[in-house]
């Protein structure tokens, strides 16, 4: 495993509040219990996880921006960028809704 792969595992384990060893063990056991899954299903899950991690990072950035807007507004300062931050919140909420709907559509598709 190269450094980039290890960092990917470390981030995933951290998000799950697990050690890398625990994350790897649970992942391996889950894979061993379900050997009938296709590569396409696994790839679909990987894409879903990447999207979820990207959304989580993006929401964290927006949360920081919202905190800055609130801090400035509470201090009486002019907050000309508040509209841009709120638009980012709405865009991200739409992105979450679209992802969720896409995920639900693929999970409920008949075999």
C-alpha angles and dihedrals in degrees: 000000000000126000094263092052091048091050089051090053092045091052092047092048091048092052088052091047091241137122116254090249092052091045091051093046093050092045092050093047092049090050092047091052092054109042093152095071116113126234088246091058091049091047090050091053090048091053090048092051092048090052092048092050091048091050091048092052091046093050090050091053091048090048089056090050091049090051090053091050091049093047092050094045092048090053091053095250123144110258107199093163095057092096091053091050092049091049088053089052091052093046091051093047089053090049090052091048092049092048092048092050092047090049093048091047092054094043093052096043110121116248 
